[in-house]
């Protein structure tokens, strides 16, 4: 029954996307001022891109630029985060250091992906290889292909005075010229909640601001190529490609993360996507047991009681 329900939900999302992705205000200057982010955008490398200056997110200490062992495809392991990064408070640095040791020993660090849990921001940004923005009149839906993750962003709204923490947090957004700005607070923290693939902790005080805009595809190619050389390509060849050769636009996400309980200072990172010609594919974590490694320390999730 669970598998049938998953297929139904995947089909429902696909139908919704096909009918709602191009909803726009029909008249007036408002329509002209709203950028068009429709379509499915993708990349082939995990982790965020580094900004040219300012505090930066963690990088993999075991990943060398142009490493031939990972550039041909496959996730570059082990995942050893830079626990000396000055953005980390001591307790967070120690958590990252221990997680790196575990990864180097051949074990898997429990995280939202391998435990089939919600990919809360900003963790979702670091691991998802695709995104689709469904722009509606009063909200924007942010859809991610891996495990069919969905976020709801209320437009031109405010956070409630008392935010009840939830897995995706409370997100409000507005347009600033050619940019969609999303502000998220109230992200719930669970046993395996982390803010990146290196097991950096996060607290419910985390505040994330995203800025989406369209950029020229040639500039995107340059940024994406450099990022792939630095971190290696993700699983598959060519990953979420091929890209649409006729598309002259790309999508750029710039996001800033602050968490006074974990970080010494906010940091900013960036992700660049290109339009893909690959259709939306349903991916169901709990049913896909081939994603788990025999003999490792991660068990396939099981429900304590039936859904119905």
N, C-alpha and C positions, 0 to 999 in steps of 0.2 A: 504493500500500500504506500509506503514511504517513497519508493522509487516512482510509482505512478503519480503521486502528488508532486514530486520534484519535476517530472516531465510536464505536468499541467502548468505549474508555476512558470517554468521556462517558456512554454508556449505563450502564456498570458503576457509575460514581459515582452516577448518578441512582437506580439500583435499590438501591444500598447505603444511600443517604440515606433513601429511602422506607421501608426496613425497619428501619433502625437508629436513626433520629433519636429515637425515643421509648423507648429502652431505659432503664429505671430500676431501682434496687433495689426488690424487690417487697414487702418487709416491714420492720418495725422503724423506729426513729427516724431511721436513716440516710436513708431515702427522704424523710421529711418535711423534712430539713435541706438537701437538695440543690435549688437553684433550677432552674426549668424554662426553659431557653433555646431550646427547640426551635422550628423554623420558619426561614424565610428572612428576614433583616433587610437593610434597604437604606437608602441616602441618595442625594441627587442632586448633591452637591457634593464635590469632592476637597479634599485638605489637612485637617489636624486643626483642631479648635476650640481657641481660646486659653483658658487658665485665667485666672481673675480676678486672680491674683497669682503671683509667683515667676518664675523663668526660663522663657522661652517658645521654641517652635520658630520657624523662619524664616517670614516672610511675604513676599508678592510686592510689591516696591516699585512696580510698575507697575499695581497693582490698587487703585482708589479705591472707597471704600464707596458702594454704590448706583450703580455705573457702569452706565448704561443699555445700553452696548455689549455687555456680557457677561451681564447678568442675565436676558436672554430665552433663554438656552441657548447652548451652545458653550463650549469650554474657554478660559478667559481667558489669552491669550498677549500679550506674551512672558512667559516665566518668569524673572523677575529677583529672585533671593532677596536678602534683606537681609543683605549681607555685613558690616554693622556690628554685627550682633547680638553682644552680649558673650559668648554661650555658645561662640563659635567661636575656636579658636586661630588664629594668623596664617596658617599654611599652608592651613587649611580655609577661612578667609575669602577668601583669594586664589583658591582653586578655585571658590568660589561666585561671586566677582566675574567671573572669566573665563567661567564658564558663562552668566551673565546677559548678558554682552556678545555671546556667540555667539547666544543666543536672540533678542536685540534685532536682530541682523543678519538674521534670518529663517531661521537654521539650526536644526537639531534636536540637542540634547545627547543623546549616547548614554546610555541608561539601561536598566534591566531590562525596562521595558515595550516600548520601541521596538526593542529588540534581542532580544526573546523569550527573556529569561533569567528565572530564578526571582526572585520578588518577596519577598526576605528581609525580615524585620522590621527596622526599623520602616517601610521604604519601602512595603511592601505596605499598611500602614494608611493611608498618605497618598493612595493612588491607587485602591484597591479601593472600589467603590460598594456592595458587598454582602458578606454573611458568613453562614455557617451553622455552628452549633456542634452537633456530634453527640456527645452525652454517653453514654459507655459505662461499664462497671464499672471498668475499669482505665486508661482513657484518654479523652481528648477529641480528636476530629478537628475541625480548623478548616478549613472549605472556603470558597474564594473563587471567584466565578464567572468573573472575568476571567482567561482562560488556564488555568482549572481548576487553580489552585494549592491544594496540600494541606499542612497541617501536622499533626504527631502530637505530642500532649501526654501524657506519662505521669503518671498521678495518684499522689499520695502516694509519690513516688520522689525520688531525689537525683541530681544530676549526677554522672557518673563522675569519678574523680579526674583522669583525663587525657581531656579532651574532644577528639574528632577533629572539626575544623571541618566543617560541612555547610551547604548553602545556606539551610536554614530554621533552623539552629542546633539545639541540644539543649534541649528544652522540658520542664519538669516543672510540675505544677500541683496545687492543692489547693483545697478550698472553705473559705471563712471566712464562716460564716453564709450570707447571701444573695449572696455574691460569689465568683466563680471567679478565683483568682489564678494567673497563669502566669509562670514565671521562665525566661528564655531566655539562654543563653550559647553561645559556640562558633559564631558565624555566619561562614561562609566568605566571603572577600572575593575578587571577581573583577575583571576589567578594567572592567566597567561598574557595579559595586556602588556604590550611593549610599544615603543614609538618608532622602532626601526628594526631591521633584520639582525642587529647586533645586540638585541635584548636590553636596550636602554629603557629603564623604567619610565613611567609617567604617572602623574597624579590627577585627581579630579579638578585641580586648579589650572590644568593646561588650557591654553588659549591659542587657537590656530586661525590664521587669516590667509585665504587663498585669493589669488588674482589670476584670472584666465583672460588671454587675449590671442588674437590671430596674428601670426608673423609670417614673413616670406619663407617659402619652402627651402630656398637656397641657404638662408641663415640657419634654418633648422637642421639641414643636412650636416653643416659644419659642426654644430653643437653636438648632434647625436653621434657622429662619427668619433669625435674626441671622447665622448662619454663611453662609447663601446670599447675603445682602446684602453680606457682607464679601468673599467670594472668588468669587462668581459661580456659576452652575449649570454642571454638567458637560454632556457631550455628550448630545444628545437632549432631547426634551420629551415627558413630564416626567421624563426620565432613567430611573432604575430604578423609578419609581412605575408605576401608582398604589399608594398605601398602602392597607392594609386599614382601612376606616372603622369596623369593629366591634372592632378591637383596642385595648384600653385600656392596653396596656403598650408600652414601648419598651426598647431595649437600649443601654446606655451603656458604652463602653470608655474607661477612663482608663489611660494608660501613661506610664512614666517611662523615659528613656533616659540612660545614662551611658557615656562612652567617653573615658577619660583621654588617649588618644593624639590625639584630634580636638577634644574639647570641654573648655572650661575649668570646666564645672560641669554636673551633670545638669539636664535639663528635663522638664517634665510637660505632656502634651497630652491632648485628649479627642476622642472621636468618638461621635456619637449616631446610632442607626439606628431606623427604624420597620419594622413588619411589612409586607412587600409581598405583593400578590396575583399578581405576575408569577411564573410557574414558573421553575425552574432552567433556564438556557440554556447550552449548550455554546459556548465561545468558544475558537478555536484560533488562536493568534498566527501561527505560521509559515505557515499556509495562507491567512491573510487579508491578501493583499497590498494591499487597498484602504486599509489603515491606514498605508501608507507614502507619502511625499510625493515626487513626481517632481522631480528637480533638487536635492533636499536631500542632506545628507551621511550619510544612513542607508541602508544596503543591505539587501535582503531576506536573512535568514540562509540559509545553504546548508550542507548536511552534506558533510564531506570524504569520507565513505565511507557506503555503505548501512548501515541499521540491522541488517540480517540478512545 
